[in-house]
Amino acid sequence: MSLSEVLRVAGRGEGVTADGRYVPLAAPGDQIGADGAILPGPHHREPPCRHFPECGGCQLQHLDDTAWSGFIVDRIAAALAQHKLETEIRAPRLSPPRTRRRATLHAERRGRQVHIGFTAQGSHALIDLQECHVLAPELFALLVPLRGLLAALLPGSRRINVHLARADQGVDVLLDGLEAEGLAAAEAITAFAQRHQLARFAMDEGLGPTARWEPDPVTITLGGVPVLFPPANFLQATAEGEAALVSAVREIAGNAGTVADLFAGLGTFTFAFPKAKVYAAEAARDSILSLKAAAAQARRLVFADHRDLFRRPVTGADLDKFDALVLDPPRAGAREQVAEIAKARAPVIAYVSCNPSTFARDAQILCEGGYTLDWIQPVGQFRWSTHVELAARFSR
């Protein structure tokens, strides 16, 4: 029987053979028969979770860490090549299993039972999680009791979002898309929150999140500074991933005395520079208010600016005043802001991205403006996922 070897993993997770076939659930080094049968190679592993590959939470559980790292590097290199760029790509920093500290799950009623989980691959069907190898144990432990609570609250035809996050005070729960009025519902929620020692239990009935239980203000500590954590706010998916990105950004900025943190969020990178003067710009009002209050409480030299960097980017002339620039835009990238950065004379830029494609587009703009792409530090914090993050150094 003729066999064809899998050489790489494509962007959606399929193995690609030497003769150009795309084979689901195949790893580099696997041998593929003419009938599509997979003869596992050295980088093929037995998926640990019973829900794989149906569950959309993971796409790459059949890869070992070497193959997963190779996939991450290939994704970044391919995106750069589309823009005729290349640079040193370091070994990826991978988050371990069961370390994901924030997640959005879905819940719906099926008869008398409530199912909670991720949606299936390529579908809206809900996978009722009986185990999970990516969620932090304290998040997964809440799924069984949440099913019980929602059995009393969830209407028959409604699917809701369940946002879970690990904060300083414990687990933060937000139910999005559910109304729960009346004394019985209020008592059930309070009892649930007390029993499981939650940091907060909030609900969004369509007008924004409202805390139904929050004995102490909920915070997330960033760079040693506790920052008020608005419900469902952005947080790096794992503590390990956050540490890897912060480490790379600090390495890039060095001993910069003045830093501009663009798309600052709650201050993941703002608070990574305790001795610098930091300008922090962020469009989300709740986030920038939390950052500003935390900086004042910690007596950090931070100027917090509520600013939409897509509509009103900081100008190149203003950015000339800084020793280092940091930006961490959403998946769409930062075309408008990067066009201004390309005009600036700031000596170094730390660009943090969650989308290699838009990063490569923006990197081309910076390089055409006179910057050099020195290196990239990939980070795999969405375990066994095709999602790729990175921190990149640019310099003049």
Secondary structure, 3 states (H helix, E strand, C coil): CCEEEEEEECCCCCEEECCCCEECCCCCCCEEECCCCEECCCCECCCCCCCCCCECCCCCCCECHHHHHHHHHHHHHHHHHCCCCCCEECCCEECCCCCECEEEEEEEEECCEEEEECEECCCCCECCCCCCCCECHHHHCCHHHHHHHHHHHCCCCCEEEEEEEEECCEEEEEEECCCCCCHHHHHHHHHHHHHCCCCEEEEECCCCEEEEECCCCCEEEECCEEEECCCCCCCCCCHHHHHHHHHHHHHHHCCCCEEEEECCCCCCCHHHCCCCEEEEEECCHHHHHHHHHHHHHHCCCEEEEECCCCCCCCCHHHHCCCCEEEECCCCCCCHHHHHHHCCCCCCEEEEEECCHHHHHHHHHHHHHCCCEEEEEEEEECCCCCCCCEEEEEEEC
